[in-house]
Amino acid sequence: MVVLSIKNSDGDGFLFETTTNTRNDDLIKSLVEIHNERLRAKVIVDSVRGLALYVPMKEPNQVGIDEVSYHYH
């Protein structure tokens, strides 16, 4: 068993457990997949926090498609 410590410059990181028999190509593919999923999760968490902080802009009874008028000069 081998444990890899993956760290970013901002202090974020994770541990990854693998074996010495794992091919480098497979290892890199797995690490990239996990890293990308962590980034996606971070975007979702940040979005939910922003929504909780700033709440929706409209009252629930006013939600919907707004009518847009175009003025051509």
Beta strands, then each sheet from edge to edge (+ up, - down):
strand 1: 2-7
strand 2: 13-18
sheet 1: 1+ 2-
end
